[in-house]
Amino acid sequence: MAAFEKRGRCWRVRIRRHGYPEQNRTFDNKARAEVWARTVEGEMDRGLYVDRTESEKNLLGDIINRYLVEVTPTKRGAGPEAARLRALAARPIAQIKMAALSSTHIASYRDDRLKTVSSASINKELNHLAHVVETARREWGIQLPENPVRMVRRPVSARARDRRLKADEHRRLLAACDDARNPSLKPIVTLAVETAMRQGELVGLHWQHIDLRKRVAHLPVTKNGESRSVPLSIKAASELRRLGKAAEREGRVFPALTTEAIKRAFIRACTRAGIEDFHFHDLRHEATSRLFEKGLNPIEVASITGHKTLQMLRRYTHLRAEDLVKKLQ
């Protein structure tokens, strides 16, 4: 039987039942305390009781912060995920108790965010949040009948970007990089166009994995979980040799650079160059398309870029019609 005890203006309920953990709750009036006690004891009688202590004790923000400490650091994409989750933990939805979290809350969050960010961005946020909640359900004792994030309709992502450098934009971009406060911006932009490496791959590039004699850079760990070796063009090898003269060729090629620093410096460079709607990742589109324009076949290009399927490769490949005309007789 439940035991009730009045403490000041509140009522405390204690339920002890063999085979179940002791349950304690405090309410502002006895009527609510009795309703809760009957509900819990009824579930115990039917063998349906689940301990909701952790769900009722933890806010969504608490779960996100625990995930940031215990799970995010183990991932290859820790940086971008951590940034999104920290921002999410600062939003009003993070103040909702896990026991009360519902698909309605998630849908409201989605609709509110869509007013300021793209559908692709909100889908990334929801993907992270879904894994946070699922980890809490499976491993941290957060009792929810289902994952509310996975019950919500996802916004349709916009068509894949096909932005490439136009006319003299490449020249203007490099000139703007020359004026950047960060001296690493121009070489990293040059290598991005010449190698089709991802931003994180360039930041994590180590001298010990570069063979300038054979003109090959080895990437032990990539986004898709597999290693790959990237052939270096003459221009890419020359850029690395120039960088090597000022370094001891130990550790990272760009030791003081982070993906966030690149992003911000690149945005400023594009502004100075008068280049609109161009992202750093678009350099990978540009580089991949240039590989096809040089005459490489899809298998050869995929071995350089690391794409696993032709469908994935096509998302990054946008050939200029005027260049293809030259191949037609």
C-alpha positions in Angstrom: 0.0 0.0 0.0 1.1 3.5 -0.6 2.1 5.6 2.4 1.2 9.3 2.4 2.9 11.9 4.5 2.2 15.6 4.7 5.2 17.9 4.7 4.3 21.5 5.1 1.9 22.3 2.2 2.9 19.3 0.2 2.1 15.5 0.3 4.8 12.9 -0.2 3.9 9.4 -1.4 6.0 6.3 -0.9 5.2 3.0 -2.6 7.1 -0.2 -1.6 6.3 -3.3 -3.5 8.4 -6.5 -3.6 10.2 -6.9 -6.9 10.0 -3.2 -7.8 12.2 -0.2 -6.9 10.8 2.1 -4.2 8.9 5.0 -5.7 8.7 8.4 -4.1 6.9 11.5 -5.4 5.8 14.8 -3.9 2.6 16.6 -4.9 1.0 19.9 -3.9 -2.3 18.3 -2.8 -3.4 14.9 -1.5 -5.9 14.2 -4.3 -3.1 14.3 -7.0 -1.0 12.1 -4.8 -3.7 9.5 -4.5 -4.3 9.5 -8.3 -0.6 8.9 -8.9 -0.4 6.2 -6.3 -3.4 4.3 -7.7 -2.0 4.5 -11.2 1.4 3.2 -10.2 0.0 0.4 -8.0 -2.4 -0.6 -10.7 0.4 -1.0 -13.2 2.4 -3.1 -10.7 -0.6 -5.3 -10.2 -0.9 -5.9 -13.9 2.8 -6.3 -14.4 2.9 -3.3 -16.7 4.9 -0.9 -14.5 8.0 0.8 -15.8 10.2 3.0 -13.7 9.8 6.6 -15.1 12.1 8.2 -12.5 14.8 9.1 -14.9 12.3 10.3 -17.5 10.6 12.6 -14.9 13.8 13.8 -13.4 15.7 14.7 -16.6 15.1 17.5 -19.1 15.8 17.0 -22.8 18.7 19.4 -22.2 20.1 17.1 -19.6 20.1 14.2 -22.0 21.6 16.3 -24.8 24.5 17.4 -22.5 25.1 13.9 -21.3 25.2 12.7 -25.0 27.7 15.5 -25.8 30.0 14.2 -23.1 29.7 10.4 -23.5 28.8 9.8 -27.2 29.7 12.7 -29.5 33.4 12.6 -28.8 33.6 9.0 -30.1 32.3 10.0 -33.6 34.3 11.1 -36.6 31.9 14.0 -37.2 32.1 15.2 -33.6 32.7 18.9 -34.4 29.6 19.6 -36.5 27.3 17.4 -34.3 28.5 19.1 -31.1 27.8 22.5 -32.5 24.3 21.6 -33.5 23.5 19.8 -30.2 24.9 22.7 -28.1 22.7 25.1 -30.0 19.7 22.8 -29.5 20.4 22.5 -25.8 20.0 26.3 -25.5 16.6 26.4 -27.2 13.3 26.3 -25.2 12.5 22.7 -26.2 15.5 21.6 -24.1 13.5 22.6 -20.9 10.9 19.9 -21.5 11.0 16.9 -19.2 11.7 13.7 -21.0 8.5 12.1 -19.6 6.5 14.9 -21.2 8.4 15.0 -24.6 6.0 14.3 -27.5 5.9 14.4 -31.2 3.9 17.6 -30.9 6.9 19.3 -29.3 9.2 18.1 -32.0 6.8 19.2 -34.8 6.5 22.7 -33.2 10.3 22.9 -33.0 10.6 21.8 -36.7 8.1 24.4 -37.9 9.7 27.2 -35.8 13.2 26.3 -37.1 12.0 26.2 -40.7 11.3 29.9 -40.5 15.1 30.6 -40.3 17.0 27.6 -41.6 16.8 25.3 -44.6 15.0 21.9 -44.6 18.4 20.2 -45.0 19.6 21.9 -41.8 16.6 21.0 -39.8 16.8 17.4 -41.0 20.4 17.2 -39.8 19.2 18.5 -36.4 16.4 16.0 -36.2 18.7 13.2 -37.1 21.0 14.1 -34.2 18.1 14.6 -31.8 16.6 11.2 -32.8 19.8 9.4 -31.9 20.1 11.3 -28.6 16.6 10.2 -27.6 17.1 6.7 -28.8 20.4 6.4 -26.9 18.6 7.6 -23.7 15.8 5.1 -24.2 18.1 2.1 -24.8 20.9 2.8 -22.4 20.1 5.5 -19.8 16.8 4.3 -18.4 14.7 7.0 -20.0 11.3 5.3 -20.4 9.3 6.5 -23.4 6.8 4.3 -25.3 8.4 5.4 -28.6 10.9 7.8 -30.0 8.9 11.0 -30.6 11.4 12.4 -33.0 11.0 9.5 -35.4 7.2 10.0 -35.4 7.5 13.5 -37.0 7.3 14.2 -40.7 10.6 15.5 -42.1 10.6 18.5 -44.4 11.5 17.8 -48.0 15.1 18.7 -48.6 15.8 21.2 -51.3 17.3 20.1 -54.6 20.9 19.2 -54.4 23.2 22.2 -54.9 24.8 22.5 -58.3 26.8 25.7 -57.7 30.1 25.9 -59.5 32.6 28.7 -59.9 31.6 31.0 -62.7 33.8 33.0 -65.1 36.6 34.6 -63.1 35.2 33.7 -59.7 38.1 31.3 -59.0 40.7 34.0 -59.7 38.8 36.5 -57.5 38.4 33.9 -54.7 42.1 33.2 -54.6 42.9 36.9 -54.6 40.6 37.4 -51.7 42.3 34.5 -49.9 45.6 36.3 -50.3 44.2 39.1 -48.2 42.9 36.8 -45.5 44.2 37.1 -42.0 44.6 33.3 -41.9 47.6 32.4 -44.2 46.3 28.8 -44.5 43.1 29.7 -46.3 44.5 30.0 -49.8 46.5 26.7 -49.7 43.5 24.8 -48.3 41.2 26.3 -51.0 43.7 25.4 -53.6 44.0 21.8 -52.3 40.2 21.5 -52.1 39.9 22.3 -55.8 42.8 20.1 -56.8 42.0 17.0 -54.7 38.2 17.0 -54.1 38.9 16.3 -50.4 36.3 17.1 -47.8 36.9 20.0 -45.4 37.5 17.6 -42.5 39.9 15.5 -44.5 42.0 18.6 -45.4 42.1 19.8 -41.8 43.1 16.3 -40.6 45.8 15.8 -43.3 49.1 14.6 -41.8 52.6 15.0 -43.3 53.4 11.3 -42.4 50.6 10.3 -44.8 51.9 12.3 -47.8 54.3 10.9 -50.3 55.4 13.9 -52.5 57.7 11.7 -54.6 54.8 9.5 -55.6 52.3 12.4 -55.4 49.9 10.6 -53.2 48.1 11.6 -49.9 46.7 8.8 -47.8 43.6 9.3 -45.7 43.4 6.6 -43.0 39.9 7.6 -41.8 37.2 9.3 -44.0 33.6 10.2 -43.6 32.4 6.8 -44.9 34.6 4.9 -42.5 37.1 3.7 -45.1 40.6 4.8 -45.9 41.6 6.0 -49.3 44.6 7.3 -51.2 44.3 10.5 -53.2 46.5 11.2 -56.2 47.9 14.7 -56.1 48.0 16.9 -59.2 51.2 18.8 -60.1 49.6 21.9 -58.6 48.5 20.2 -55.4 52.0 18.6 -54.9 53.7 21.9 -55.6 51.4 23.6 -53.0 52.3 21.0 -50.4 56.0 21.3 -51.1 55.8 25.0 -50.6 54.0 24.5 -47.3 56.6 21.8 -46.3 59.5 24.3 -46.7 58.1 26.3 -43.8 57.2 23.3 -41.7 59.1 20.3 -40.3 56.8 18.0 -42.1 55.6 16.5 -38.8 52.1 16.3 -37.5 49.2 18.0 -39.3 49.7 20.0 -42.5 47.5 22.7 -41.0 48.1 22.4 -37.3 46.3 25.5 -36.1 43.2 25.2 -38.4 39.7 24.0 -37.5 36.7 23.4 -39.7 34.9 26.4 -38.0 37.9 28.7 -38.7 37.9 27.6 -42.4 34.1 28.3 -42.6 34.3 31.8 -41.2 37.5 32.8 -43.2 36.0 31.4 -46.4 32.7 33.3 -45.9 34.7 36.6 -45.4 36.8 35.8 -48.5 33.7 35.3 -50.7 32.3 38.6 -49.4 35.5 40.4 -50.4 35.5 38.7 -53.8 31.9 39.6 -54.4 30.9 35.9 -54.8 27.4 35.1 -53.7 25.8 31.8 -52.6 29.1 29.8 -52.6 30.0 27.4 -49.8 33.3 25.8 -49.0 31.7 22.4 -49.7 30.9 23.6 -53.2 34.7 23.4 -53.9 34.2 19.6 -53.7 31.5 19.9 -56.4 33.8 22.0 -58.5 36.8 19.6 -58.1 34.7 16.5 -58.9 33.3 18.0 -62.0 36.7 19.1 -63.1 37.9 15.5 -62.8 35.2 14.4 -65.2 36.1 17.2 -67.5 39.7 16.0 -67.6 38.4 12.7 -69.0 38.4 10.4 -66.0 35.7 7.7 -65.9 33.3 7.3 -62.9 35.3 4.5 -61.3 38.5 6.6 -61.4 36.7 9.7 -60.0 35.1 7.7 -57.2 38.5 6.3 -56.2 39.7 9.9 -55.7 36.6 11.4 -54.1 35.6 8.4 -52.0 32.0 8.1 -53.2 30.7 4.6 -52.8 27.9 4.7 -55.5 27.4 6.4 -58.8 24.2 7.9 -57.5 26.1 9.6 -54.6 28.8 10.7 -57.1 26.2 12.3 -59.4 25.1 14.7 -56.6 28.5 16.3 -56.7 28.9 16.3 -60.5 27.7 19.1 -62.6 29.4 19.3 -66.0 29.2 22.5 -68.1 27.3 21.9 -71.3 29.7 24.1 -73.2 32.6 21.9 -72.2 30.7 18.7 -73.2 30.1 20.2 -76.7 33.8 20.0 -77.3 33.6 16.2 -77.0 30.8 15.9 -79.6 31.5 15.5 -83.3 
